[in-house]
């Protein structure tokens, strides 16, 4: 069945346009609320959001929809996405909803849904909800005496702060470390600096003044230049940049050089392997994970599972393989010992714990392997492009033949933007650039 509302990570789009309207949010709340309502007992839903202006509108619509079908709504205000996942389980809620478009600009917004176990919904459940959304809404309404209540929870941020601190080794502190934290003017603008300070760090917090329109604006994990510059200017030991909903992270070492998610996966896997806490004999990455990571893990006797792009697919494969470490090159890192979804702050704390344990600089701790040259080009398209047909299909086939066994080519459509991502990697960087450039040019022409 073709999806009408859901993409690879919930529902996402331009606010007040297309699928991202108050009407959609109302229908989603009514449909999801009815799907997850238990036969008896209390019906609860947790709602969190980031700092986008449109969050007020969407939150109000969600509350109306959930209460209309008989669910009590707990409104937590601005909190990271992993906090919503954690609180859904902690409060024994039927459902959790995060209002966020993650790393997208403020004009966009989105809805991420979590089941009672704190995991993102499966494709099957999303399709069932979509079918309910297209039915007569009047059929979903609760009886007048069963309409739900809504209330704001004042200690939501404190709950997550304590949860995050518990993921850091009890015997260690961050005393003596100067940490730059870039909160992207997003959901973690209060909690992330508090966690680091309470663990003992000297904290230099930037982009912590959200105004509804500056989330991810030239800041955060997708624009980390300001964070890198602040690390150098402040002579900090490390920089941590989160995205708008704080489920992904990018690290900078003491020289302001970036460290991607693949290096973080390698670091955490090695440390957990040495501590005897790594399960499944390896980690889960994605089709975009650098081949250098796979080689490095193999040298350590570990395997790399490659899931489709999207942290929920990473989580699914982690469950299948019994692994407790997974993530994406972009900085989504999932540590199932602590969370059911990506958590940028908790991943950053694992790096800080390694620095504290080893007594080494971030550059020494985080550089685990030499990555294979990898070229990624994002091609923005206006019209639909079929990757398997015509000139595009032939260009991709020719590109794979040129790279042969010494390289790898991944072409995929973004689930959140009108973009086709062309990634190539191999030991011959010049060849990889030529192949990727050729394919990107043909896709651009086809999608004009």
C-alpha angles and dihedrals in degrees: 000000000000115000116242101180112007125077131178093298109029121284119329138168147113111318115255091011135091113336095349101080135117088253092057091047090051093050092045092052092049093046097043091042092054092045094052100037113119119230092243139012133029120347113210137178128184117214124191132166145186124237103277118133091234091058091084092057095045094044091053091050092049092050091051092050097046095046090047091062093045105266126136112230125216109198112203100176120211109005133138119270092248088056090059090050091049095045092049089062096037094054093041089238123172092227143005127209128193117196104211144112089211110214096000122111120272094263089070128068137177149187123235116189129205127193124226089275091059094249126125114258123270122244089252094055092046090054091050090052091049091054090052090049090059095050127089105292092210089069090063098053120117123231113270093255091052099053110131131244130231130211139167118239113222099195098050095114093046090055092055093044091057091045092053093047091054090062090064118085110267093221093057136069134187093236112143094024122112109208130190112206120191109197096184090230083280145118096309097050092116106026101048098056089044093054093049094046094047089052089057106262127138098241128209105186121193133181094026099134107087117187100176094263106053101066109132089356105150089326144077130048095324093050104030098157093102091050092050091049091050091052091055094042094048095039087233124177094230143354126221121194121189128190128237096285096028097237093121134047141196120198129209121198124225090280093054094253116146124246117198133213094266091063090047091053090051092049095048093043092053094047094046090046090054091047092049093240099108111105132198097029096269147008138277120241130160138256086271096057112119117259087229088068091053091051092047094050091047090056087055092050092255132123132225118219114202116216129180114275112278128076094245089060089049089052092049092054091045088058092046093051097037092240125149100196124065142137153136134272088242090068105268102137119181118198106180092194085071110019145013094225141030114302117187096189095048090048089051090051090056089058091048090049090054091051091049093047097045098037090224137128122265091250091057095043099045104040100086103152144004108258120226111245105274127184122197122185124182112209115198111213133190099194130046113272122203106215095198099052143064124351092341094055092047092049091052092048091049091047093054090049091052093051093043119169092334095067146033133223127199123180118178142157117245113245093212106037138036088257136120114209117214114193128177131172138177144127092271102071094183092056092046091052091050094049095046093045093051095049093044091052093052092046091049091053092047093049098045 
